[in-house]
Amino acid sequence: MEIKVLLVGESWVSSSIHLKGFDFFSSTYYATGGDFLIAALSHGGVNVIHQPSHEAAKSFPLEHTKLETYDVVILSDIGANTLLLAPEVFLEGRRIPNRLELIKTYVSQGGGLVMAGGYMSFQGIYGSARYHRTPVEEVLPVSLLPVDDRIEKPEGVIPKVINQAHPVTQGMGSEWPYLLGLNEIIPKDNADVLALAGGYPLLVTGSFGKGRSVAWASDVGPHWCPREFIDWPGYRQLWQQIVAWASGKV
């Protein structure tokens, strides 16, 4: 059973200015945050195509026929603007299909959607991720706050599994390694809440039309998801089971 996943986001460019007395210089570097997730899924035989944030603006599919070649789409740390403001729109002032509506159609017709948390997920830092009141929020098993939804837990918070019978959490035990934060999400009435962190929903599943959706409210890697969680054998199992369930193949 091969599962094909499109991982969208999990990349960034950082620029620094170094002041040394009268003199200064600048440096820039590019980094990715999905390497641990990609390795975990690939180990389970999942075919992961990574579309970094800067590529997604131009390359995320504009046609349903291209999106439906994937069993699951994972949006992780990439704001709605990147998908809405393609170069054709922002630079050329041309009309294109709304890719958030395309995701909605994709799931309604049987696709799987996973949103993983972060500073540019759900509503995000300063509310900048902007998925509130979009077609993606309609698909997700959770409702979003209209404001900055981060819950920072520098002291660490231990996840608690409250539904061990669900295929996503089956065999995962009741207590996992600590996390350092998550986005605040509100489960919809027909959703299944599988795990909490500090009393807040951490892992929620649901259905939309013929498809399935999953909300994982924390990061897939540092900083909210520290090495203690990533190095835990359950990290690999958890993500393989999330993707398998979202694909509808289990």
SVG drawing of the C-alpha trace seen along z (x, -y; Angstrom):
<svg xmlns="http://www.w3.org/2000/svg" viewBox="-22 -53 57 55">
<polyline fill="none" stroke="black" stroke-width="0.4" points="0.0,0.0 1.8,-3.1 0.7,-6.5 1.8,-9.6 2.0,-12.8 2.5,-16.4 4.2,-18.3 3.8,-22.0 5.8,-24.5 8.4,-23.9 11.1,-26.2 12.3,-29.7 15.1,-32.2 16.8,-34.1 18.8,-37.3 21.0,-38.8 23.0,-42.0 26.2,-41.6 27.4,-44.9 31.1,-45.0 31.9,-48.5 32.1,-50.8 31.8,-47.9 29.1,-45.4 28.3,-42.6 25.1,-40.6 24.5,-36.9 21.6,-34.9 20.7,-31.2 18.0,-28.9 16.6,-26.2 14.0,-23.4 12.0,-22.1 10.4,-19.0 13.4,-16.7 12.4,-14.7 8.8,-14.3 10.0,-13.3 12.4,-10.7 9.7,-9.3 7.2,-8.9 9.7,-7.6 10.8,-4.9 7.2,-3.6 7.2,-3.5 5.4,-6.8 6.3,-8.7 6.8,-12.3 7.1,-15.2 8.3,-18.3 7.2,-21.7 9.1,-24.4 7.2,-27.6 9.0,-29.7 8.2,-27.1 4.6,-26.6 3.6,-30.2 4.3,-29.3 4.1,-25.5 1.2,-24.4 -1.3,-22.8 -3.9,-25.1 -5.9,-22.1 -7.8,-19.4 -6.4,-16.8 -2.9,-17.5 -3.8,-17.7 -5.7,-14.4 -2.5,-12.6 -1.6,-12.9 -3.4,-10.8 -2.7,-13.4 -1.7,-17.0 0.1,-18.3 0.2,-22.0 2.8,-22.8 4.0,-26.3 2.9,-28.0 0.4,-30.8 -2.7,-31.2 -1.2,-34.2 1.4,-32.0 -1.3,-29.9 -3.6,-32.9 -1.1,-35.3 0.6,-33.4 3.0,-35.4 0.3,-35.6 -1.9,-37.4 0.5,-39.5 2.9,-40.5 0.8,-40.4 -2.7,-41.1 -4.2,-38.1 -7.0,-35.8 -6.2,-32.2 -8.2,-29.5 -8.4,-29.9 -6.1,-27.2 -7.8,-27.1 -11.1,-26.3 -9.2,-23.7 -8.1,-22.1 -11.7,-22.0 -12.8,-20.3 -9.9,-17.9 -10.9,-16.7 -14.6,-16.6 -13.9,-14.2 -11.8,-11.9 -8.5,-13.5 -6.8,-13.8 -5.7,-17.0 -3.4,-17.4 -2.5,-20.7 0.5,-20.7 1.0,-23.5 3.5,-26.3 3.9,-30.1 2.4,-30.1 -0.3,-27.4 -4.0,-27.7 -4.1,-31.4 -0.5,-31.7 1.7,-34.4 -0.1,-37.8 -2.9,-36.0 -0.7,-36.1 -1.4,-32.6 -4.9,-33.7 -6.7,-30.4 -9.7,-31.6 -12.9,-31.9 -11.3,-30.3 -12.3,-27.1 -9.4,-25.3 -11.0,-26.0 -14.3,-24.5 -12.4,-21.3 -10.5,-21.0 -12.0,-19.2 -11.4,-22.3 -12.5,-25.9 -9.8,-28.6 -9.4,-31.7 -9.5,-35.1 -6.3,-36.2 -2.8,-35.0 -3.5,-31.4 -0.1,-30.3 0.2,-28.6 3.8,-28.8 4.9,-26.3 8.6,-26.8 8.3,-24.6 7.1,-21.8 3.6,-20.1 2.9,-16.4 0.4,-15.2 -2.3,-12.9 -4.1,-10.4 -7.8,-10.3 -8.8,-8.0 -6.5,-5.0 -9.0,-3.1 -8.7,-5.3 -6.5,-4.1 -4.3,-7.2 -3.5,-6.6 -3.8,-2.8 -0.8,-1.2 0.6,-4.6 0.2,-4.5 -1.5,-7.2 1.4,-9.6 4.0,-11.0 7.2,-13.1 6.8,-16.8 6.1,-19.5 7.0,-23.2 3.9,-24.7 0.9,-24.4 -1.8,-26.4 -5.1,-26.8 -7.8,-25.0 -11.5,-24.4 -12.8,-20.9 -16.0,-20.9 -19.1,-19.0 -18.5,-16.0 -14.7,-15.7 -12.8,-13.2 -10.4,-14.6 -7.6,-12.0 -5.0,-13.8 -4.7,-16.9 -1.7,-18.9 -2.2,-21.0 -5.9,-20.5 -5.9,-22.0 -6.8,-19.9 -3.6,-18.5 -4.7,-15.9 -8.1,-16.0 -9.6,-14.1 -12.7,-14.4 -14.3,-13.9 -15.4,-16.3 -17.4,-15.0 -15.7,-11.8 -12.4,-12.8 -10.7,-13.1 -8.8,-15.8 -6.4,-15.9 -5.3,-18.8 -2.0,-18.3 -1.7,-21.5 2.1,-21.4 5.2,-21.5 6.6,-18.6 10.1,-19.6 11.9,-22.1 11.1,-24.3 7.7,-23.2 8.4,-19.6 11.8,-19.0 14.4,-16.3 13.0,-14.3 9.7,-13.9 11.4,-13.4 13.8,-10.8 10.9,-8.9 10.1,-5.8 6.4,-6.8 7.1,-9.9 7.6,-7.7 4.6,-5.5 2.4,-8.5 3.0,-10.2 2.8,-7.0 -0.6,-6.4 -1.8,-10.0 -1.0,-9.8 -2.4,-6.3 -5.7,-7.3 -5.9,-10.6 -5.4,-8.8 -8.5,-6.7 -6.5,-3.5 -7.0,-2.1"/>
</svg>
